[in-house]
Amino acid sequence: MTDEQSTLLDLLDDLTIAMFTTVDVDGTITSRPMARQEVEPSAELWFITARDSRQVAHITARPHVGITFSSASTWVSLNGTATVVDDPAKLEELWNTFAEAWMPEGPDDPNVVLIRVDLEGGEYWDTPGGRIASLISLAKAKITGNAYDGADNERVDL
């Protein structure tokens, strides 16, 4: 694994809420917030959802998805192929109180299903040092007339 691939996956550790983007059968792009349950070292992301949801219908028709995460100092954009997975053991492993808030019947509810996203690539922008470092870099750029250089940015194939 390259340093850039490791950095991309490491950045996801602190980012749990994503905008999960799918394409409807008519080509309409739709995004919705979803909680990432796990990031596998093999570049797989796991989500819990309802079987009768629009995202499951979209994935069934067009499995290529986009996923974005952001925080005050980090932005990650990913793309991959999503698969709807019926795996009661994995669902039980990933189940948590956040999932239960949305699906109160629990992991035994037949309408609850997993989405696995096999990541193909992505891009990240990270501002090491957070807001203070960003402000210093912005001030430096303004004073020197040079371009802002306070962020790391890489495109990564996974």
Salt bridges, closest charged atoms under 4 A:
ASP24 OD1 - HIS58 NE2 3.48
GLU38 OE1 - LYS90 NZ 2.71
GLU40 OE2 - LYS90 NZ 2.91
ASP86 OD1 - ARG51 NH2 2.70
GLU93 OE2 - LYS90 NZ 3.38
ASP118 OD2 - ARG116 NH2 3.12
GLU120 OE1 - HIS64 ND1 3.65
GLU123 OE1 - ARG155 NH1 3.01
ASP149 OD2 - LYS140 NZ 3.60
